[in-house]
Amino acid sequence: MSRKIIISLAPVKAGTPIDKIALAEDVKKCVEKGAGMCHLHCRRPDGSLTPDTAEFIDTFEEILKRTDVVVQASTGGISSMTIEERCHPLNYWRVESSSLNGGSTNLNGALYVNTDADIDYCARQSYDRGIIPEVEVFDIGMICNIERSAQRTPYRRPIFYNLVFGHQGGMQPDMTCLTAFRSAVPADARWGVTHFGRDNWDFLAGAMALGASVVRIGFEDSAYLAPGEYAQYNWQVVERLVQLIHAMGLEAAAPEEARRILHTLPKTRP
C-alpha cells in the first residue's frame, strides 16, 4: 500500500480580506482534490488577527456545511495577544488539531514570542480538550524545547512536528537544513513541513522523500504554481501538489485517513 501524505491546507494569506463563503467553496474543492486538513487563524473579515472567535467559527461552519475536513486551529501569529487569547479558538468544539509553537524567534523582522510557560499552557489547553497539537518549530532548538515541555506536561505520543522553513530568522529551505532538522526529530515522532515563500516544488519533494507525513500548502505560505505562474484559488496548488505526490508513488490522505494518522479523538457537540 502506498504511503499516505496529509495535505494540510492553510488557505488565507495574512492580512488579506476574507470572504468566508468564497473561502468555503475553495476549501471544498481543495478537499475534492486531495486536502485532508484545514488550518485557520482567528481573523476579522479584514484579515487581521483577533481573539474573537466568531468569524473563525462561522468560517469553519460554512466549510463543514460543504465538506468534511480535519479542523485545525492556529494558536500562533505575531500579534499583541496573550497566550490565553491565542488559545481562544481551542474552545470551538469542532477543533481536532491545533498549532503549538515551539519557541521564540526573530520572524520576518518581528519578535515572535513563545516562552516555556506559553508552550506548556497551550499544550495543556489542547490536551484538556482532546485536541492533538501539531508542533510548529522554526529551528532545531525548538524541538529540545518541546521535549523539555513534555517532561512537565504529558504529551500524547507520537508528537507531530511541523518543520517550518523559509521565514527570515528561521531555517531556510535547502536540503542541508532539511537533513539537519529532520535528524533532530525524535525517532518516536512524526513530522511534516511548511515552506513559507515557496517558489519551487523541489523542497517539498525532498521532504516527502525523507519521510514527511504532512505537507502544508496554501495561500498563507505561497500561491506559486510554476515559474511566472501563480494560483487564483487554493485548489490549484493542492491539485499541483497531488500531481507531485502521485509522481512519487504516494497517495494523498482523505480526511478520515488523516484522522487515523494523526490519532485524533472523536468530537461531540457539548
N, C-alpha and C positions, 0 to 999 in steps of 0.2 A: 504494500500500500504506500502511495506517495506521501511524503511528509507534508503536513498542513501548515500554512503560514496564515496567521491572523493579520488581516489588513485593518489597521486602526485608523479611522478617518477623523482628521482634525480639520473641519471644513471652513472655519471662519478666520480670515486674516485679521490680526489685531487692529483695532481702531477703525474698522470699516462698518458702515451701517448694515443692519441685519433686517431682512425681510423674512420673517420666520416661515411663512407659507412657501415662498420660493426655496428657502433652505431645506424645508422638509421634503419637498419634491426632489431636490437634488440628492439628499441623503437616501431617499427611497431608491433612486436609480443607482446610487453607489452600491447599495446592498444587492440589488439585482445583478450588478457587475461583479461583485465578489467581496465587498467590505463586510466585516463581521462586528466591528465595534465603532461607536461614535463618541468622540471626545469633545466636550464643550466647556467653556468658561461661563461664569455668570457675567453677562454683559447687558448693558442698556441697549435700546434699539439703535443708538448711535455708535455702538461698538465698544464703548468704554467699560472698564471693569467696575463691578458693583457688588456689595454684599447682599443686595436684594435679589432673592431667588425667583421672583415672579416671572420674569421673561425667560429665564433658564428653564423653569418648569413648563411654561406654556410652549416653548420651542420643542422640548422633548415630547410633550403630549401630542403636538402636531406630527412629529416624526413617527411616533409609535402608533398613531392612527393609520399610518400608511405602510409601515414595515416593522418587522422585528429586527432589533439590533441590540447588542450589548451596550448598556448605558454607562459611560464613563464621565465622571465629574472631575474637572480640574480644581485643584486647591492652590494653584500657582498663579504666576503672572506678576510682573513688577508693578506695585501699587503701594499706597499708604495703608492698605487694610491690615488689620491684625490677623494673626493666625486663626483666631476664633472666627473672625468674619470670613476669612478664606475658606473655612470648613463649613459654612452655612449650606452649600449645595448638598452636603452629605445627608442632610435631613430629608431630602426628596426620596420617597420610599422606593422609587424605581432604580436608584443608582446601584449598580452591581460592581463597578470598579472605580477607583479614584487614582489621581496622580498623587504621589507622595514625593516631595522634593528633598533631595539627599544632602543639601548643604548650601552654603553661601558662595557667591561668586560675583566677579565683575562681569556683568552680562550686557553686551551691546552698549557699553558706556555708562551703565547704571549699576548700582549695588543691589544685588538680588539676595535678600537676607532670609536664611532658613537656619536658625540656631538649633542646637541639640534639643532644647526644650520644644521648639516648634515641630521638629521631626517627631519627637515622642508624642506630642499632643495629637498631631494629625494621624499618626499610626493608631493611637487608641480610639480616636473618633471613628476611624474607618472600621476597625475590627469590632468595636462595640455595636456597630450597625450591620454586621455581616457583609461588609464591603471589602473586596480584595484590592489592596493597593498595587499600583504599578509604579515602581520607584524610579523617578527621573534623576539621572546622575550626569553631571557635566564634566567631571574629571574623576580620576581613579580614586582619589582620597575620599570621595563621597560614598563609595562602596564600603570603605572602612567605617565611615560614619554610621551607615545603616547596620552593619554587623555589630557595632557597639550598641546602637539603639535596640537591637533585637535581644541584647542581654538585659535591658531594662524593661522592655515592653514585649510581651510574647507576640511573635510574628508567626503566621502560618507558613509552612514550607510546602512547595518551593517558593521562595521570594522571586518576584518578577522584576527584573531591572530593565529600564528603558535607557539605553546609552545614547545620549544626546550629543550630536556633532553639529558644527557649523556656526554657532554663535560666537561673536567676538568675546574673548575671555574664557571660552571653553575649548574642549578638544576639537580639532579640525578634521574634516572628512578625508583622510588619506589612509591607506592600508596599514601603514606603520602604526598610526594612532589606534586604528581599529583593532589590530592584533594585540597591542599592548593593553588596551582597555578590556578586550574580550578575555585576555589571560587573567585579569584580576577578578572576574566574576566567579564566585564560589562554585565548586563543582556540583553542588546540590541545588543551584538556582537555574532559572530560565532567564532569557534575555531577548531584547529586541532593540531596534534602532529608530532614531529620528534624525533626519538630515535637514537641518534648517538652512534655508537659502539654496536648496538643491538646484544645480544647473546641469546635471547629468544623471544617468541611471547606474553608472558603474559601481558607485559606493554601495548602493542598496543591494546590487547583485552580489558583491563581495561579502556583505554581511549575511545574506541568506546562505551563501556557500559555506560560511564559517559556522552556521547553525542557528541563526536568529529565528525565533519563533514568532515574533511580532514585527511588522514593518508599519511605521506611521507614515501617512500620506495625506495630502490635502492642502488647502489654501493657507492654513495657519503657518505652514512651513515653506511652501513653494507651489506655484502654478505651472512649473516648467513641464513641457511635453517633449520637445526636441529643440535642437539649435534654432533659435529665432521663432519658436512656436510655443505659445502659452495657452493654457486651457481657459475656457469661459465658464466651465462647470466642473465641480469636483469629480463627477462621474468619469470625466475624460482622463484624469490622472489615475483613477482607480483602474479603469479599463487598460491603460498602458502598463500599469504595474502587474496586472493579472497576466497580460501577454508575456511579460518577463518571467513571472513565476512559472507559467506553463512551459516556457522555453527551457527552463532549468529542470524540468521533470517533477515539479512540485505542484501543489494544489492550494487554492485559497480556502480558508476555513469559513463555512457558513456560521451564522450567529450561534446556533446550538452546538456546533463543533467547537467554536471559540470558547463557549462556556465550559465545556468539558476540559479543554486545555488549560484554562485559567482557574479551574476548580471554583467557579462562582457558586454562591448559595442561592437557593430559590427565594424569590422576593414575593411577599404577600402584602396586599394593601392593609394598612393599620386600621 
